[in-house]
Amino acid sequence: MKKIGLFVLGAIAAVTLFANIGSLAVLAVSLVILYYAWKRWMKAETTMKKLFWIAIGIVAFVASASNAPALIAVAAAYVLYVVYKKWNETKQMKPKEMDDPFAHFEKQWAELERNF
């Protein structure tokens, strides 16, 4: 039953991710442009070059900040990752408590003292 729930959740996350893959690509491009503008602004020597790179950086920042569907795609990718990890998780069994009286000497000794 747990696998069915994971499958449904993974399917919904995959459809959401693939539906928003275009906005995710636009977000990636705008963040790359923003990073490049920041690096060029740091290296610029004249005021005009600094203003030019600031303008490009502002445009790239606005483009990346207005990309809300890309944030949904990032969240869907994270959910898909968590579902994948849970799906491949091995189930750990608890070891059975042994009835060997010599394995739990302290427990047996306490029971003997309680009876006397």
Phi and psi in degrees as GROMACS dihedral restraints (atoms count N, CA, C in turn):
[ dihedral_restraints ]
;  ai    aj    ak    al  type     phi  dphi    fc
    3     4     5     6     1   -65.9    20    10
    4     5     6     7     1   -36.6    20    10
    6     7     8     9     1   -66.0    20    10
    7     8     9    10     1   -34.2    20    10
    9    10    11    12     1   -66.3    20    10
   10    11    12    13     1   -43.0    20    10
   12    13    14    15     1   -63.3    20    10
   13    14    15    16     1   -41.7    20    10
   15    16    17    18     1   -64.0    20    10
   16    17    18    19     1   -39.0    20    10
   18    19    20    21     1   -64.1    20    10
   19    20    21    22     1   -44.7    20    10
   21    22    23    24     1   -64.3    20    10
   22    23    24    25     1   -45.3    20    10
   24    25    26    27     1   -63.1    20    10
   25    26    27    28     1   -41.3    20    10
   27    28    29    30     1   -65.5    20    10
   28    29    30    31     1   -38.9    20    10
   30    31    32    33     1   -65.5    20    10
   31    32    33    34     1   -42.4    20    10
   33    34    35    36     1   -64.0    20    10
   34    35    36    37     1   -42.5    20    10
   36    37    38    39     1   -65.4    20    10
   37    38    39    40     1   -38.8    20    10
   39    40    41    42     1   -66.9    20    10
   40    41    42    43     1   -42.1    20    10
   42    43    44    45     1   -64.5    20    10
   43    44    45    46     1   -42.2    20    10
   45    46    47    48     1   -63.3    20    10
   46    47    48    49     1   -41.9    20    10
   48    49    50    51     1   -63.9    20    10
   49    50    51    52     1   -46.6    20    10
   51    52    53    54     1   -70.7    20    10
   52    53    54    55     1   -26.9    20    10
   54    55    56    57     1   -72.1    20    10
   55    56    57    58     1   -27.8    20    10
   57    58    59    60     1  -108.8    20    10
   58    59    60    61     1    21.0    20    10
   60    61    62    63     1   -68.3    20    10
   61    62    63    64     1   -30.7    20    10
   63    64    65    66     1   -66.6    20    10
   64    65    66    67     1   -45.2    20    10
   66    67    68    69     1   -68.1    20    10
   67    68    69    70     1   -29.2    20    10
   69    70    71    72     1   -67.5    20    10
   70    71    72    73     1   -39.2    20    10
   72    73    74    75     1   -66.0    20    10
   73    74    75    76     1   -41.1    20    10
   75    76    77    78     1   -64.2    20    10
   76    77    78    79     1   -39.3    20    10
   78    79    80    81     1   -62.1    20    10
   79    80    81    82     1   -44.3    20    10
   81    82    83    84     1   -62.1    20    10
   82    83    84    85     1   -43.5    20    10
   84    85    86    87     1   -65.0    20    10
   85    86    87    88     1   -43.6    20    10
   87    88    89    90     1   -67.2    20    10
   88    89    90    91     1   -34.5    20    10
   90    91    92    93     1   -69.3    20    10
   91    92    93    94     1   -35.4    20    10
   93    94    95    96     1   -65.6    20    10
   94    95    96    97     1   -43.5    20    10
   96    97    98    99     1   -63.0    20    10
   97    98    99   100     1   -41.0    20    10
   99   100   101   102     1   -62.4    20    10
  100   101   102   103     1   -43.1    20    10
  102   103   104   105     1   -63.8    20    10
  103   104   105   106     1   -44.3    20    10
  105   106   107   108     1   -63.5    20    10
  106   107   108   109     1   -40.9    20    10
  108   109   110   111     1   -64.2    20    10
  109   110   111   112     1   -39.1    20    10
  111   112   113   114     1   -63.0    20    10
  112   113   114   115     1   -46.1    20    10
  114   115   116   117     1   -64.0    20    10
  115   116   117   118     1   -41.7    20    10
  117   118   119   120     1   -69.5    20    10
  118   119   120   121     1   -33.2    20    10
  120   121   122   123     1   -65.4    20    10
  121   122   123   124     1   -38.5    20    10
  123   124   125   126     1   -66.1    20    10
  124   125   126   127     1   -31.4    20    10
  126   127   128   129     1   -89.1    20    10
  127   128   129   130     1   -14.3    20    10
  129   130   131   132     1   -65.7    20    10
  130   131   132   133     1   142.1    20    10
  132   133   134   135     1  -105.4    20    10
  133   134   135   136     1   -31.5    20    10
  135   136   137   138     1   -98.3    20    10
  136   137   138   139     1   160.9    20    10
  138   139   140   141     1   -67.5    20    10
  139   140   141   142     1   -37.5    20    10
  141   142   143   144     1   -64.6    20    10
  142   143   144   145     1   -41.4    20    10
  144   145   146   147     1   -65.8    20    10
  145   146   147   148     1   -39.8    20    10
  147   148   149   150     1   -63.1    20    10
  148   149   150   151     1   -43.2    20    10
  150   151   152   153     1   -64.0    20    10
  151   152   153   154     1   -38.8    20    10
  153   154   155   156     1   -61.8    20    10
  154   155   156   157     1   -46.8    20    10
  156   157   158   159     1   -72.1    20    10
  157   158   159   160     1   -29.2    20    10
  159   160   161   162     1   -65.3    20    10
  160   161   162   163     1   -42.3    20    10
  162   163   164   165     1   -63.0    20    10
  163   164   165   166     1   -44.2    20    10
  165   166   167   168     1   -65.0    20    10
  166   167   168   169     1   -39.7    20    10
  168   169   170   171     1   -64.3    20    10
  169   170   171   172     1   -39.9    20    10
  171   172   173   174     1   -65.1    20    10
  172   173   174   175     1   -42.8    20    10
  174   175   176   177     1   -62.9    20    10
  175   176   177   178     1   -43.2    20    10
  177   178   179   180     1   -66.9    20    10
  178   179   180   181     1   -37.5    20    10
  180   181   182   183     1   -65.5    20    10
  181   182   183   184     1   -43.1    20    10
  183   184   185   186     1   -64.9    20    10
  184   185   186   187     1   -39.3    20    10
  186   187   188   189     1   -64.6    20    10
  187   188   189   190     1   -39.2    20    10
  189   190   191   192     1   -77.8    20    10
  190   191   192   193     1   -33.6    20    10
  192   193   194   195     1   -72.8    20    10
  193   194   195   196     1   -28.3    20    10
  195   196   197   198     1   -87.5    20    10
  196   197   198   199     1     9.9    20    10
  198   199   200   201     1   -99.2    20    10
  199   200   201   202     1    66.2    20    10
  201   202   203   204     1   -64.9    20    10
  202   203   204   205     1   -37.9    20    10
  204   205   206   207     1   -61.2    20    10
  205   206   207   208     1   -26.2    20    10
  207   208   209   210     1   -68.3    20    10
  208   209   210   211     1   -32.7    20    10
  210   211   212   213     1   -67.7    20    10
  211   212   213   214     1   -35.4    20    10
  213   214   215   216     1   -64.5    20    10
  214   215   216   217     1   -38.7    20    10
  216   217   218   219     1   -66.3    20    10
  217   218   219   220     1   -38.5    20    10
  219   220   221   222     1   -65.0    20    10
  220   221   222   223     1   -42.3    20    10
  222   223   224   225     1   -63.9    20    10
  223   224   225   226     1   -39.4    20    10
  225   226   227   228     1   -66.0    20    10
  226   227   228   229     1   -37.2    20    10
  228   229   230   231     1   -65.5    20    10
  229   230   231   232     1   -38.7    20    10
  231   232   233   234     1   -65.7    20    10
  232   233   234   235     1   -42.5    20    10
  234   235   236   237     1   -62.9    20    10
  235   236   237   238     1   -40.4    20    10
  237   238   239   240     1   -62.8    20    10
  238   239   240   241     1   -38.8    20    10
  240   241   242   243     1   -64.7    20    10
  241   242   243   244     1   -43.8    20    10
  243   244   245   246     1   -65.1    20    10
  244   245   246   247     1   -40.8    20    10
  246   247   248   249     1   -63.1    20    10
  247   248   249   250     1   -41.0    20    10
  249   250   251   252     1   -62.0    20    10
  250   251   252   253     1   -43.5    20    10
  252   253   254   255     1   -65.5    20    10
  253   254   255   256     1   -40.8    20    10
  255   256   257   258     1   -68.2    20    10
  256   257   258   259     1   -34.9    20    10
  258   259   260   261     1   -65.6    20    10
  259   260   261   262     1   -39.6    20    10
  261   262   263   264     1   -91.4    20    10
  262   263   264   265     1     4.9    20    10
  264   265   266   267     1   -71.3    20    10
  265   266   267   268     1   135.3    20    10
  267   268   269   270     1   -86.7    20    10
  268   269   270   271     1   141.9    20    10
  270   271   272   273     1   -84.1    20    10
  271   272   273   274     1   124.6    20    10
  273   274   275   276     1   -95.8    20    10
  274   275   276   277     1   127.4    20    10
  276   277   278   279     1   -91.8    20    10
  277   278   279   280     1   140.9    20    10
  279   280   281   282     1   -78.0    20    10
  280   281   282   283     1   136.3    20    10
  282   283   284   285     1   -68.6    20    10
  283   284   285   286     1   143.0    20    10
  285   286   287   288     1   -69.2    20    10
  286   287   288   289     1   143.3    20    10
  288   289   290   291     1   -75.1    20    10
  289   290   291   292     1   126.9    20    10
  291   292   293   294     1   -79.9    20    10
  292   293   294   295     1   147.3    20    10
  294   295   296   297     1   -92.5    20    10
  295   296   297   298     1    11.9    20    10
  297   298   299   300     1   -71.1    20    10
  298   299   300   301     1   119.1    20    10
  300   301   302   303     1   -66.9    20    10
  301   302   303   304     1   -22.4    20    10
  303   304   305   306     1   -82.6    20    10
  304   305   306   307     1   -17.9    20    10
  306   307   308   309     1   -74.7    20    10
  307   308   309   310     1   -30.1    20    10
  309   310   311   312     1  -124.5    20    10
  310   311   312   313     1    66.9    20    10
  312   313   314   315     1   -63.6    20    10
  313   314   315   316     1   -42.2    20    10
  315   316   317   318     1   -62.9    20    10
  316   317   318   319     1   -39.4    20    10
  318   319   320   321     1   -65.5    20    10
  319   320   321   322     1   -43.1    20    10
  321   322   323   324     1   -66.5    20    10
  322   323   324   325     1   -38.5    20    10
  324   325   326   327     1   -65.3    20    10
  325   326   327   328     1   -40.5    20    10
  327   328   329   330     1   -63.9    20    10
  328   329   330   331     1   -37.6    20    10
  330   331   332   333     1   -66.6    20    10
  331   332   333   334     1   -38.9    20    10
  333   334   335   336     1   -65.2    20    10
  334   335   336   337     1   -41.3    20    10
  336   337   338   339     1   -67.7    20    10
  337   338   339   340     1   -34.1    20    10
  339   340   341   342     1   -69.4    20    10
  340   341   342   343     1   -34.7    20    10
  342   343   344   345     1   -74.0    20    10
  343   344   345   346     1   -22.3    20    10
